Amino acid sequence: MRQQPLADRMRPTSLDEIVGQKHLVGKNGILRRMLEAGRITNMIFAGPPGTGKTTCAGVIAKQSDLPLYHLNATTASLSDIKEITASTQNMFGAGGVLLYLDEIQYFNRKQQQTLLEFMEDGRLVLIASTTENPYLYIYSAIISRSSVFTFKPVPPEEIVHALTRGMEVLNRETGSQVTAEDKALALIADRSGGDVRQALSILENAYFTADNGILTVVQAEELCPPLAGRFDRSGDVHYDLISCLQKSIRGSDVDAAMFYLAKILAGGDLLAACRRLQVIANEDIGLAYPLAAAVTRSCVESAKDLGLPEGAIPLAHAVALLATAPKSNAANAAYERAMQQVALGRGADLPEHLRGPSFRGYLYPHDYPRHYVRQQYLPDDLRDAHFFQFGESKTEQAAKSYYYMIRGQDPT
């Protein structure tokens, strides 16, 4: 008979045994304080796999003395929920149950609304977990009746503690005295991407390959994936990395930007990086260095032609250029202000002299000195509107001087 995975065999039974999540279950963690106060409420656990969500639910159930039921939304149905609640006492009674619903994002709106009914009448205390953003995937009425807790990837140094305990469990089960090199455990912890379950799975396989009773770093390397952790091109991690890349470039932190580029490309998402870098060149650098958009476009096209891994080279060029370039969002901000007026329905009556090819009353600027002539371009209800504001970069200030010079105005 196939044995349970090591992570299940050594699952913690108390908050003190959980590795990571100090902000939740540490000495002053909010979840620990709630449990010590006897507060058991509906909860949503959001975070990557292998970070202790299921374990915490089990500990809470143990402390609450409520019967614990565990369902996975990928396979569960409404009939499963109703069968569980049927085992409770009458509506509004004191015989509720605790339901741990894994991957709640796979329940549709109707299914989530049914959960809400049982939560409100006291038959069900819900602990739902998700690896996605709960505010995007979970019915807002459930969120409003729950406490949301974020689980973070477990740091490697804390995963090492779990691996050390895992070695003790395996030795006790097998009656052996296998030891592990410190570097081997550190390697497994680093490669697990903050996922304790994955780390323990690697350890269990590596344990049985140990030669002469010693688990070496070479044996650990053979079983560790070259890139662990999550990267889902359609999920939150994808969007989080893209967001981190843009914000790092916007913040002129070239080191952070290069790191996030590496993470994105390690996940194989060349096209997402190409698209976002072109957005950044125009949104965040803009008029402060207009050539940035053209250079970035050239780098992107080169990267697409080359493919990975060589395509990373021109993209690294683009990231370095954008992160170290002066910044301006003047053009994008002007567009957003104009769009606000469009959304309000302003400017519906276009200036007659600008319509069509007849040029009725239109003054051709190239026929005038400096290729400029004063005339109204905006619709009447927006004639005095100002959307664009020059930034402080050298390029924009030069454009500002010219802009006001041809109008015969003082730029100050």
Secondary structure, 3 states (H helix, E strand, C coil): CCCCCHHHHCCCCCHHHCCCCHHHHCCCCHHHHHHHCCCCCCEEEECCCCCCHHHHHHHHHHHHCCCEEEEECCCCCHHHHHHHHCCCCCCCCCCCEEEEEECHHHCCHHHHHHHHHHHHCCCEEEEEEECCCHHHHCCHHHHHCCEEEECCCCCHHHHHHHHHHHHHHHHHHHCCCCEECHHHHHHHHHHCCCCHHHHHHHHHHHHCCCECCEECHHHHHHHCCCCCCCCCCCCHHHHHHHHHHHHHHHCCCHHHHHHHHHHHHHCCCHHHHHHHHHHHHHHHHHHHCCHHHHHHHHHHHHHHHHCCCCCHHHHHHHHHHHHHCCCCCHHHHHHHHHHHHHHCCCCCCCCHHHCCCCCCCCCCHHHCHHHCCCCCCCCHHHCCCCCCCCCCCHHHHHHHHHHHHCCCCCCC
